[in-house]
Structure formats: C-alpha cells, structure tokens
Amino acid sequence: MSTRREFIASTAAAGAATALAGAVAPVEAAQQTALFAAPPMDRVRVGFVGVGGQGSVHVDNLLLIEGVEVRAICDIVEWKVARAQDAVVAADQPRPAGYSRGPRDFERMCAEQDLDLVFTATPWEWHVPVLLAAMRNGKHAATEVPAAMTLDDCWQLVETAERLQKHCLMMENCCYDRREMLALHLVRLGMLGEVLHGECGYLHDLRAIKFAKEGEGLWRRAWSQTHDGNLYPTHGLGPIAQCMNVNRGNRFDFLVSMSSNHRGLEAYAADHFAASDPRRQEAYKLGDVNVTLIRTLKGQTIYVGHNTNNARPYSRINLVQGTKGIIQGWPDRIYLEGRSPEDRWETLDRYYDEFEHPLWKSERVRNATNGHGGMDFLEDWRLIECLRQGLPTDQNVYDAAAWSCLVELTERSVAARGRPQDVPDFTKGRWQSTPPLGIIES
Ligand SMILES: NC(=O)c1ccc[n+]([C@@H]2O[C@H](COP(=O)([O-])OP(=O)(O)OC[C@H]3O[C@@H](n4cnc5c(N)ncnc54)[C@H](O)[C@@H]3O)[C@@H](O)[C@H]2O)c1
C-alpha cells in the first residue's frame, strides 16, 4: 500500500493562505492546497446509480435544481429504474437512459454516457466500485455515506481523484442540517471560544429496517454479521470535523474504540420471527454500542457513538464544547458565558434569530422539505453550485477518506482491546496549508 501512497506525493504549497476562504477560493489558490476545483460548467449532466430510498430523494432534489440534466439511471431493479425515469420525464426533461443489466451495469453507463457527474446511493459495498468507474471514465463522482468501508479503499479514492483530477466526494447531509450549521456558524464567529471537544454519533434504532425484506433490510444487516466497530461514523463526525477544521489546518491524530456485547438483533429476531425463520439462525458480530475517542493533532477530543440495534430515540448528539460555551442537540440547547443565565441551558430559538447560518436563511432551503427536512436539498444544491461555478466542493475526497476510515480503524481497535490506531494523513501534509471551510453565503 505504501507504494500507492507514494503516488499521491503532494504538491504541498509552502506558506499558503491561512485566511478563511473555503468555498470561495479561486481555482489558482485551490491548486496550492488540498482543495480541488474543476473548470466551471454551465449544466451538469448526471448519471444516478442506486435509486432506492435515499437515491430517489436525491434524484427528486436534482430535478429541482437549475442547470441539472438527469441523463442516465442505473439500478439492479428494473422497476426502480423506470420509476426514476418517469420522475425525470415528469420534470420536463427527456427520458434518461436506463441501466439494469446486473450489479456492474454502472460500468456500461459510465463508459457510454456523456456525463459530468455520477452520483451513487447504492449499498455500502458498491460505493467504491461506482466511484472508481466514474472517475476512470472521466466523470466527477459523488456518493452517499460512508464513502468507503476499508482503509485501502479510502486510499484508492484519494489516489484516483488526484491522478485523474476529478471531484470525488461523499455527500454527508448532516453537515447541512440547521442546528449543525448554526453550531459551525457560532464557531466561525468565535462565540464558543476555542473549540476543545466534540461529541457525536449515530444513535438510531434500525432494528425493524435491518430485518425488513426490502430496502436496507436486503443488505445492511449483513454488515452486522461480519464487522464489529463503528459502521456508520460520518453523520455525527462530519459536522464536528468541520468545526475543528480537520484536513484544513488540523487533522485526526489517533483513536481508541470499544464495543459492548451484541444483544439487540438476536432479541428482535426471537421476538418477531418464527423459530423456522432463517433470520433466527443468523449470528452477529457487531457490538450494539460502539464508543470511540479521537484526538486531533491540535489537541481536541471527540467522542463518537454508534448504536443501531437497541430501543432508543434518535440522536446524533452534535455537541461542541469551547472555552466560552457549549451547544448540543437532542435536545437542542446552548450555554454561552456572558449571554446565557448563569449555569442554565437556553433553547436555540433566539440564536437562530440572531446567528442563523446564511445558507439556512435562503427561501429555497426553507421550502425544501424533501429529504430530512431541507438538509438533503441543501447538500445537493451546494454540490451543483460548486460544479457550475468551478469552486472546490464543501466536502472533498480527503474528508470522505478521513471520516470514512473510522469504519476499519474502529474495528481494528475493538479487535485489539482498544489499542490506539493512527488515522492516516490522506492529504499528505497539505492539511497544513488548506484554509478552513468559510461561512458560505447562499
Ligand atoms: N444520508 C442519509 O441520510 C442517508 C439515509 C439513508 C441511506 N443513506 C445511504 O444511502 C445508500 C443507500 O441506502 P438506501 O436507504 O437508499 O438503501 P436502498 O436499499 O433503499 O437503496 C439502494 C439501491 O441500490 C440498488 N442497488 C444495489 N446494488 C446495486 C448495484 N450494484 N448497482 C446499481 N444499483 C444497485 C438497490 O436495488 C436499491 O434500489 C447507503 O449508502 C446508505 O448508507 C444515507
């Protein structure tokens, strides 16, 4: 693997700008850093792979965005391709080409279609094959989360994107949710002081979904049979990483991880299925509760939780502790020294009034209810906006790799009694000269 890593010997720039530039960095400046921008394009011709639950949300969003042409749809299920094709036609676009000749038909799509962007919302094991096929055929590539499930695949994405000069990004929608963006905005404005610690996670009772005979039930439970670690780290971690400028002046240093026993899936199967049901015979490996601690090179600490197997309400925690205050979600609350009543939490209402992130002030986001209450539309719109304007994307291949590599690193740490695991520097040093993501205006 080290030989391949050599390949991405960086063009690290000395003394690059440290000012907040983020999404407004011009192409020339971007080349000095770990930011990548492609030439601007007037329209974005999209091929979509995997139009199940989440893929359909993205297709619907893309059809609402100016400049997007959905040219091709691929899924292993023919009626899902037809459903998405109908949606495109209903949006007054020509019927896109359909691809449903088996699990590798996206390769044919990538080879024969003139596309600017291939976007995938397939099961986890297919993200990397689709992304690589897209880039090797000259397309930019975007994927649902996590981008990759192994360290080796994280490196492959980085190396291929660098070699072929393509965008390869993971669409972490939770970075665009309203409270996460409020927290980032408060951090950028200095209201929380110096950021010291974050807590986050994906705590979502998915038992019924994992055992369903459709959608994620067809593939997600299988991962619980073969892996023990944090299988889904990016929803919680992405927003915290942005607050801590990971890959942009900072980076993850190392982590330790532990898992509890596994009980939830076994108990659910025993309660819901007949003794003869094959799902009663499955053996699981994934500890129900996985806890990970990360330390950044700049000395911050991050708690990352994962639990999709037990009875509990949803939470991503989304806690940011700074020297001057703290904000957290589920339930939403904040305490800022000098502003909040002594030793008392406040609700976020008046902070939204005063400090709403500019992107959440836009009418089109507030009116976009398709897909997790607006954040999915916002992330899709930002991707298209960056491509059309020739800007670096808000999240890039280094973020995809640094946030997704937790899957394998947590598993390694769990298997080694919590032994520390170094997080690779996918930027090869360029994190030092890459400016933080700025406050993006709409
Ligand atoms: N960001 C979010 O909030 C969010 C929410 C849900 C799911 N997701 C992610 O989206 C992805 C898909 O999840 P989902 O809930 O939509 O699952 P799903 O099972 O509903 O959809 C997956 C689709 O991919 C298709 N597919 C499978 N293998 C394929 C292949 N080789 N080629 C083409 N199509 C193929 C399936 O037929 C299905 O239509 C996953 O990565 C998941 O983690 C993200």
The ligand as a Gaussian input file, in Angstrom:
#p B3LYP/6-31G(d) Opt

LIG

0 1
 N      -27.500000      10.471000       4.163000
 C      -28.567000       9.907000       4.683000
 O      -29.309000      10.488000       5.485000
 C      -28.907000       8.527000       4.256000
 C      -30.163000       7.967000       4.517000
 C      -30.419000       6.693000       4.046000
 C      -29.442000       5.980000       3.362000
 N      -28.247000       6.548000       3.129000
 C      -27.208000       5.859000       2.371000
 O      -27.674000       5.701000       1.035000
 C      -27.233000       4.471000       0.493000
 C      -28.435000       3.667000       0.045000
 O      -29.291000       3.483000       1.145000
 P      -30.870000       3.333000       0.932000
 O      -31.512000       3.510000       2.257000
 O      -31.303000       4.162000      -0.190000
 O      -30.919000       1.784000       0.529000
 P      -31.882000       1.087000      -0.518000
 O      -31.642000      -0.365000      -0.347000
 O      -33.263000       1.631000      -0.384000
 O      -31.329000       1.576000      -1.939000
 C      -30.190000       1.030000      -2.550000
 C      -30.497000       0.882000      -4.028000
 O      -29.334000       0.439000      -4.711000
 C      -29.706000      -0.572000      -5.621000
 N      -28.514000      -1.367000      -5.904000
 C      -27.935000      -2.338000      -5.153000
 N      -26.816000      -2.789000      -5.733000
 C      -26.678000      -2.089000      -6.879000
 C      -25.733000      -2.126000      -7.936000
 N      -24.686000      -2.938000      -7.903000
 N      -25.905000      -1.289000      -8.983000
 C      -26.969000      -0.449000      -9.039000
 N      -27.914000      -0.388000      -8.073000
 C      -27.754000      -1.202000      -7.008000
 C      -30.835000      -1.304000      -4.941000
 O      -31.626000      -2.035000      -5.845000
 C      -31.592000      -0.153000      -4.303000
 O      -32.561000       0.387000      -5.169000
 C      -26.413000       3.836000       1.589000
 O      -25.072000       4.172000       1.402000
 C      -26.903000       4.474000       2.860000
 O      -25.947000       4.482000       3.875000
 C      -27.955000       7.800000       3.571000

